[in-house]
């Protein structure tokens, strides 16, 4: 394994100097990501191990609710094989790829994500003074220390309690009376914090920890984040829809002037809540791979198996927001936009609580939700009274339209199959700069 950090200037120069031969090799190495259709599944199904292009992973423990009535997180941790990042680097450098270990990153880092989504310039100059909140359940005792490892490795500005950039509180706002620790949710927290940092390095980060993973406690944590000044709130969890969802909408997610993102789910075709809330930006997932296109990247719908892939679908309960104009679903349609979520094309994360301290590669729509929240933060504070979920619908030209792949079987094709323009699995597309995320 080379010693140069994946996000170093020399590596970035090599990315830009890809020859056609190397690109062809990378394309061959990257071939084989699954796109087979499959039926809807519940979040609990994400506990099944899966493989794609010889990459193996498993859902983090928080993907199985600890107690009845709790929601599942949407994170998947790679356990073996060679990720798209490693294969591409091997093709570019002309070396034999080596299996990942915890000593070095094996997934996409900040410069990769910024490049893929046209954010390099914005990430360098924007986000200062903005507060991006991460809402999760239970406590990660090592959250700040692990975040420091990630940011230091990639050369991002320090973000600590002492310099005022980072703050961790419970759903009550206390900095000392925190929820019980949980190693599964700690992995989720590390993923969320690192993705927020990767895309918006200048942002202040507020971590709000709910005392459990119930909708009531997580929703209270959302309200606490807004009360503490966050104008961007990322949520990487969900569960089955119910008739109670419309009351949760008004209690927890109706915050004009605040961009609230929610992951669409990891169980393939099927609607989940709170991604179905009409007040949030629901975020689907893609497989992100380097390419020889002008953009330098290509994306398809993330789909691995009959039980795993990005969520999407037509809500059974939530009212359709006025900015959604698709005609096949009379209620709220999921998703709005998307970003990388396939573990086979996953992101690097540093984590130390409950696992061997070190670098891991993660996927799941738990990665895409904080990425999109951070893009909103780069775009600037939403105007008072606005609903930022509407912004992408007014600025579709500033998105990468994802037109291939499917996450299941559905009667109305675009509910589960990508196409030109709006579709369920990827929404309107993925960011190409910040233009689609400002009002």
Secondary structure per residue as TSV (DSSP state, phi and psi in degrees):
chain	resnum	aa	ss	phi	psi
A	1	X	-	360.0	131.6
A	2	X	-	-66.9	156.7
A	3	X	S	-93.5	-14.1
A	4	X	S	-69.6	126.6
A	5	X	-	-55.9	143.5
A	6	X	T	-57.7	-25.9
A	7	X	T	-103.7	18.3
A	8	X	S	-73.3	159.5
A	9	X	H	-56.3	-37.5
A	10	X	H	-65.3	-38.2
A	11	X	H	-66.8	-42.2
A	12	X	H	-62.4	-35.9
A	13	X	H	-65.1	-39.2
A	14	X	H	-64.3	-37.6
A	15	X	H	-58.6	-39.5
A	16	X	H	-77.5	-16.1
A	17	X	T	-103.0	26.0
A	18	X	-	-62.4	124.9
A	19	X	-	-82.5	164.8
A	20	X	H	-63.4	-33.5
A	21	X	H	-66.3	-44.9
A	22	X	H	-65.0	-38.7
A	23	X	H	-62.8	-40.9
A	24	X	H	-62.4	-43.5
A	25	X	H	-60.7	-44.2
A	26	X	H	-61.8	-40.8
A	27	X	H	-62.0	-39.8
A	28	X	H	-67.3	-40.5
A	29	X	H	-66.9	-31.3
A	30	X	H	-88.2	-5.4
A	31	X	-	-68.1	153.3
A	32	X	-	109.1	5.6
A	33	X	-	-67.0	134.2
A	34	X	-	-69.1	140.0
A	35	X	-	-135.9	18.3
A	36	X	-	-67.6	144.3
A	37	X	-	-72.5	152.0
A	38	X	-	-153.2	169.5
A	39	X	-	-84.7	166.2
A	40	X	-	-64.6	149.9
A	41	X	-	-143.2	161.8
A	42	X	-	-85.3	161.6
A	43	X	G	-57.6	-30.9
A	44	X	G	-60.8	-23.7
A	45	X	G	-66.4	-14.8
A	46	X	G	-71.8	-2.8
A	47	X	G	-75.7	-9.5
A	48	X	S	-73.6	133.8
A	49	X	-	-68.0	149.8
A	50	X	E	-141.7	160.9
A	51	X	E	-132.9	150.4
A	52	X	E	-155.6	121.7
A	53	X	T	50.7	41.4
A	54	X	T	71.3	4.8
A	55	X	E	-87.3	137.2
A	56	X	E	-119.0	148.1
A	57	X	E	-155.6	171.2
A	58	X	E	-144.0	152.8
A	59	X	E	-66.7	145.0
A	60	X	-	-68.2	157.5
A	61	X	G	-56.3	-28.4
A	62	X	G	-73.5	-6.6
A	63	X	G	-73.8	-12.4
A	64	X	S	-111.0	111.8
A	65	X	-	-54.3	138.5
A	66	X	S	-69.8	-34.9
A	67	X	S	-136.0	159.0
A	68	X	T	-60.4	135.8
A	69	X	T	92.8	-6.3
A	70	X	B	-90.6	158.2
A	71	X	-	-96.5	161.8
A	72	X	E	-98.7	145.3
A	73	X	E	-79.8	168.3
A	74	X	-	-121.6	48.3
A	75	X	-	-119.5	144.5
A	76	X	E	-130.6	130.0
A	77	X	E	-108.3	127.4
A	78	X	E	-68.8	134.1
A	79	X	E	-115.4	-9.9
A	80	X	E	-175.8	171.2
A	81	X	S	86.8	-173.5
A	82	X	-	-113.7	122.1
A	83	X	-	-76.2	168.1
A	84	X	H	-59.0	-37.5
A	85	X	H	-60.6	-48.0
A	86	X	H	-64.6	-40.7
A	87	X	H	-65.0	-41.9
A	88	X	H	-66.1	-45.3
A	89	X	H	-60.5	-39.4
A	90	X	H	-63.3	-41.4
A	91	X	H	-66.1	-41.3
A	92	X	H	-69.9	-41.8
A	93	X	H	-84.9	-11.3
A	94	X	T	71.0	33.4
A	95	X	-	-120.5	165.6
A	96	X	-	-81.7	123.2
A	97	X	-	-66.1	148.1
A	98	X	-	-116.1	151.6
A	99	X	-	-63.3	150.5
A	100	X	-	-69.9	149.1
A	101	X	-	-138.2	175.3
A	102	X	T	-77.5	-1.6
A	103	X	T	-83.4	-22.0
A	104	X	S	-140.0	152.1
A	105	X	-	-63.8	146.7
A	106	X	-	-132.1	15.7
A	107	X	S	-130.3	-179.1
A	108	X	B	-64.5	139.0
A	109	X	-	-107.0	-174.3
A	110	X	H	-54.6	-45.8
A	111	X	H	-67.3	-30.4
A	112	X	H	-65.9	-48.0
A	113	X	H	-66.5	-40.7
A	114	X	H	-64.7	-39.0
A	115	X	H	-66.1	-46.6
A	116	X	H	-60.6	-32.4
A	117	X	T	-112.8	18.7
A	118	X	T	63.6	36.6
A	119	X	-	-114.9	4.5
A	120	X	H	-56.3	-49.1
A	121	X	H	-67.4	-43.7
A	122	X	H	-63.3	-41.2
A	123	X	H	-64.9	-29.3
A	124	X	H	-78.0	-24.3
A	125	X	H	-123.1	-10.0
A	126	X	-	-121.3	167.5
A	127	X	-	100.6	-14.3
A	128	X	T	-61.5	128.3
A	129	X	T	89.3	-12.1
A	130	X	-	-83.0	143.6
A	131	X	E	-111.4	117.9
A	132	X	E	-106.9	121.2
A	133	X	E	-98.8	141.2
A	134	X	E	-111.2	123.1
A	135	X	E	-108.7	122.3
A	136	X	E	-143.6	173.9
A	137	X	E	-101.6	151.0
A	138	X	S	65.4	177.0
A	139	X	B	-105.8	142.4
A	140	X	-	-110.2	101.3
A	141	X	T	-61.5	-24.9
A	142	X	T	-101.6	14.7
A	143	X	H	-56.2	-50.7
A	144	X	H	-67.7	-42.0
A	145	X	H	-65.3	-41.5
A	146	X	H	-67.4	-38.9
A	147	X	H	-61.2	-39.5
A	148	X	H	-62.5	-39.2
A	149	X	H	-62.1	-46.2
A	150	X	H	-61.4	-50.3
A	151	X	H	-67.9	-37.1
A	152	X	H	-65.6	-44.2
A	153	X	H	-59.7	-42.1
A	154	X	T	-91.8	7.1
A	155	X	T	71.2	27.4
A	156	X	-	-86.5	154.8
A	157	X	-	-58.1	146.7
A	158	X	-	-60.8	139.5
A	159	X	-	-136.0	96.0
A	160	X	-	-131.2	167.6
A	161	X	T	-63.0	-40.6
A	162	X	T	-66.8	-32.6
A	163	X	T	-94.2	5.2
A	164	X	T	83.3	3.3
A	165	X	S	-84.2	-34.8
A	166	X	E	-117.1	140.7
A	167	X	E	-145.0	136.3
A	168	X	E	-120.5	128.3
A	169	X	E	-137.8	163.0
A	170	X	E	-84.3	178.0
A	171	X	T	-66.5	-15.3
A	172	X	T	-86.9	-10.5
A	173	X	S	96.2	-3.2
A	174	X	-	-73.9	141.0
A	175	X	S	-94.5	-5.0
A	176	X	S	-119.2	-39.1
A	177	X	S	-88.0	82.5
A	178	X	-	-97.6	162.3
A	179	X	-	-66.1	168.0
A	180	X	-	-63.0	148.2
A	181	X	B	-73.5	150.9
A	182	X	-	-148.3	121.8
A	183	X	H	-68.7	-34.0
A	184	X	H	-65.3	-49.0
A	185	X	H	-69.1	-23.4
A	186	X	H	-64.2	-37.8
A	187	X	H	-62.5	-43.0
A	188	X	H	-60.6	-44.0
A	189	X	H	-62.6	-43.9
A	190	X	H	-59.4	-44.6
A	191	X	H	-58.5	-48.4
A	192	X	H	-63.6	-45.6
A	193	X	H	-63.9	-40.7
A	194	X	H	-68.8	-38.3
A	195	X	H	-69.8	-38.4
A	196	X	H	-60.9	-41.3
A	197	X	H	-67.9	-40.6
A	198	X	H	-61.1	-39.8
A	199	X	H	-92.2	-34.2
A	200	X	-	-127.5	77.8
A	201	X	T	-63.2	-24.3
A	202	X	T	-88.1	-10.2
A	203	X	S	-68.3	145.9
A	204	X	E	-78.3	145.4
A	205	X	E	-120.0	127.5
A	206	X	E	-114.1	116.3
A	207	X	E	-98.4	118.6
A	208	X	E	-111.7	118.6
A	209	X	E	-104.2	118.3
A	210	X	E	-76.8	152.0
A	211	X	S	-73.7	-16.6
A	212	X	S	-158.3	177.3
A	213	X	S	-95.4	26.7
A	214	X	B	-77.4	157.5
A	215	X	H	-61.9	-36.8
A	216	X	H	-61.4	-44.9
A	217	X	H	-74.9	-41.9
A	218	X	H	-64.4	-39.9
A	219	X	H	-64.5	-39.1
A	220	X	H	-61.8	-36.9
A	221	X	H	-66.0	-37.1
A	222	X	H	-61.0	-46.9
A	223	X	H	-60.6	-38.9
A	224	X	H	-64.9	-40.8
A	225	X	H	-59.2	-44.6
A	226	X	H	-66.7	-41.4
A	227	X	H	-62.1	-29.0
A	228	X	T	-88.4	6.0
A	229	X	T	103.7	3.7
A	230	X	-	-71.9	132.4
A	231	X	S	-107.9	4.2
A	232	X	E	-141.2	125.6
A	233	X	E	-133.7	121.9
A	234	X	E	-105.0	135.6
A	235	X	E	-131.0	123.5
A	236	X	-	-119.7	59.0
A	237	X	E	-156.3	166.8
A	238	X	E	-179.7	176.5
A	239	X	B	-163.8	-173.3
A	240	X	-	-63.6	148.6
A	241	X	-	-70.2	158.4
A	242	X	-	-154.4	167.9
A	243	X	T	-66.6	-15.6
A	244	X	T	-78.0	-10.9
A	245	X	H	-60.8	-36.8
A	246	X	H	-65.0	-31.2
A	247	X	H	-73.6	-35.6
A	248	X	H	-62.5	-36.8
A	249	X	I	-51.3	-54.5
A	250	X	I	-72.2	-28.8
A	251	X	I	-79.3	-34.4
A	252	X	I	-124.2	-26.2
A	253	X	I	-117.1	-4.9
A	254	X	-	-86.9	83.5
A	255	X	-	-126.3	85.2
A	256	X	T	-56.4	141.3
A	257	X	T	83.5	4.9
A	258	X	-	-124.6	129.9
A	259	X	E	-87.8	111.5
A	260	X	E	-111.8	119.6
A	261	X	E	-107.0	146.7
A	262	X	E	-138.9	133.7
A	263	X	E	-68.3	142.6
A	264	X	-	-79.7	-14.5
A	265	X	-	114.1	160.8
A	266	X	S	-116.5	10.5
A	267	X	E	-104.9	19.8
A	268	X	E	78.3	-163.1
A	269	X	E	-54.5	131.2
A	270	X	B	143.2	137.4
A	271	X	-	-81.3	141.3
A	272	X	-	-125.8	163.7
A	273	X	B	-120.6	140.1
A	274	X	T	-91.3	10.2
A	275	X	T	-58.5	-26.1
A	276	X	T	-81.1	-5.9
A	277	X	-	-61.1	135.4
A	278	X	T	-71.5	-11.7
A	279	X	T	-95.3	-3.4
A	280	X	S	-113.0	164.5
A	281	X	E	-93.4	111.2
A	282	X	E	-84.1	134.8
A	283	X	E	-118.5	116.1
A	284	X	E	-86.3	-177.3
A	285	X	E	-128.4	148.3
A	286	X	E	-126.3	165.6
A	287	X	E	-97.4	124.5
A	288	X	E	-113.0	121.1
A	289	X	E	-133.7	146.2
A	290	X	E	-63.1	149.8
A	291	X	-	-148.9	172.5
A	292	X	S	-92.0	12.3
A	293	X	S	-72.0	169.3
A	294	X	S	-58.0	-40.4
A	295	X	S	-64.4	-34.4
A	296	X	S	91.3	0.1
A	297	X	E	-144.9	157.7
A	298	X	E	-139.0	151.8
A	299	X	E	-136.8	146.3
A	300	X	E	-133.3	169.0
A	301	X	E	-59.0	135.3
A	302	X	-	-77.6	120.4
A	303	X	E	-152.6	127.2
A	304	X	E	-110.5	-46.8
A	305	X	E	-154.1	-172.9
A	306	X	T	-70.7	-10.5
A	307	X	T	-124.0	6.8
A	308	X	E	-145.7	132.8
A	309	X	E	159.4	178.3
A	310	X	E	-64.8	145.6
A	311	X	E	-78.1	159.4
A	312	X	E	-171.3	169.8
A	313	X	E	143.5	176.7
A	314	X	E	-99.5	121.0
A	315	X	E	-62.6	145.4
A	316	X	E	-87.1	-14.5
A	317	X	E	-127.9	-39.7
A	318	X	E	-78.3	138.8
A	319	X	E	-65.3	142.8
A	320	X	-	-73.1	127.4
A	321	X	-	-69.9	154.3
A	322	X	T	-63.0	-25.8
A	323	X	T	-80.8	-13.0
A	324	X	-	-86.4	124.1
A	325	X	-	-118.8	7.3
A	326	X	-	-65.1	147.0
A	327	X	S	-102.6	-7.4
A	328	X	S	-82.3	-17.5
A	329	X	-	-124.4	119.8
A	330	X	S	-80.5	-13.5
A	331	X	E	-114.1	-163.5
A	332	X	E	-64.2	131.2
A	333	X	E	-106.8	137.9
A	334	X	E	-112.2	129.7
A	335	X	-	-113.1	-177.2
A	336	X	S	-98.6	-48.4
A	337	X	E	-141.8	-176.5
A	338	X	E	-154.2	171.6
A	339	X	E	-161.8	179.2
A	340	X	E	-58.2	136.1
A	341	X	-	-147.0	-17.6
A	342	X	-	-65.3	123.8
A	343	X	G	-59.6	-29.0
A	344	X	G	-67.9	-19.0
A	345	X	G	-123.3	47.1
A	346	X	-	-82.7	-177.7
A	347	X	E	-112.6	151.4
A	348	X	E	-80.6	140.1
A	349	X	E	-142.3	141.2
A	350	X	E	-104.0	129.5
A	351	X	E	-146.1	145.4
A	352	X	-	-137.1	-4.8
A	353	X	S	-96.7	113.7
A	354	X	S	87.2	-4.3
A	355	X	S	-134.5	171.4
A	356	X	-	-62.4	125.6
A	357	X	S	-59.1	127.8
A	358	X	E	160.4	-160.0
A	359	X	E	-95.8	136.5
A	360	X	E	-134.7	158.0
A	361	X	E	-107.7	131.8
A	362	X	E	-124.0	154.6
A	363	X	E	-139.2	-161.6
A	364	X	S	97.8	158.6
A	365	X	H	-70.7	-2.8
A	366	X	H	-65.4	-22.1
A	367	X	H	-80.3	-41.8
A	368	X	H	-72.0	-32.9
A	369	X	H	-63.1	-50.5
A	370	X	H	-68.6	-28.1
A	371	X	H	-60.1	-47.4
A	372	X	H	-69.3	-37.7
A	373	X	H	-59.2	-39.7
A	374	X	H	-69.5	-33.5
A	375	X	H	-64.8	-42.6
A	376	X	H	-55.8	-42.6
A	377	X	H	-63.6	-39.6
A	378	X	H	-63.8	-30.1
A	379	X	H	-75.0	-19.1
A	380	X	-	111.0	164.8
A	381	X	-	-60.6	126.6
A	382	X	-	-62.5	149.2
A	383	X	-	-66.9	150.1
A	384	X	T	-60.2	132.8
A	385	X	T	85.8	-5.2
A	386	X	-	-83.9	160.4
A	387	X	-	-113.8	99.4
A	388	X	G	-57.4	-21.0
A	389	X	G	-58.4	-23.5
A	390	X	G	-79.6	-21.4
A	391	X	H	-56.6	-48.2
A	392	X	H	-60.1	-29.4
A	393	X	H	-69.2	-20.2
A	394	X	H	-96.7	-4.0
A	395	X	-	-140.8	50.5
A	396	X	G	-67.1	-21.6
A	397	X	G	-68.3	-16.1
A	398	X	G	-96.8	29.4
A	399	X	E	-130.7	150.5
A	400	X	E	-87.2	112.3
A	401	X	-	-73.1	121.3
A	402	X	-	-95.1	119.3
A	403	X	-	-118.7	6.0
A	404	X	S	-133.5	148.3
A	405	X	-	107.8	164.1
A	406	X	B	-147.5	153.3
A	407	X	S	-118.2	16.3
A	408	X	S	162.4	-166.3
A	409	X	-	-113.0	130.5
A	410	X	-	-148.2	154.4
A	411	X	S	-71.4	-41.9
A	412	X	S	-95.7	111.6
A	413	X	G	-51.8	-47.0
A	414	X	G	-72.4	-10.6
A	415	X	G	-62.5	-31.3
A	416	X	T	-130.8	-0.3
A	417	X	B	-127.7	132.5
A	418	X	-	-67.5	150.8
A	419	X	-	-157.2	174.0
A	420	X	S	-66.1	134.9
A	421	X	S	83.8	-154.4
A	422	X	-	-70.3	138.5
A	423	X	B	-149.8	161.0
A	424	X	T	-63.5	-51.7
A	425	X	T	-62.2	-36.1
A	426	X	T	-119.3	2.5
A	427	X	B	63.5	-133.6
A	428	X	T	-84.3	-9.5
A	429	X	-	129.9	-163.8
A	430	X	E	-114.1	160.4
A	431	X	E	-61.7	141.1
A	432	X	S	-129.2	81.2
A	433	X	S	84.4	-165.5
A	434	X	S	-105.2	1.3
A	435	X	G	-59.4	-29.6
A	436	X	G	-84.7	-1.0
A	437	X	G	-119.5	21.4
A	438	X	-	-126.8	144.2
A	439	X	-	-94.0	360.0
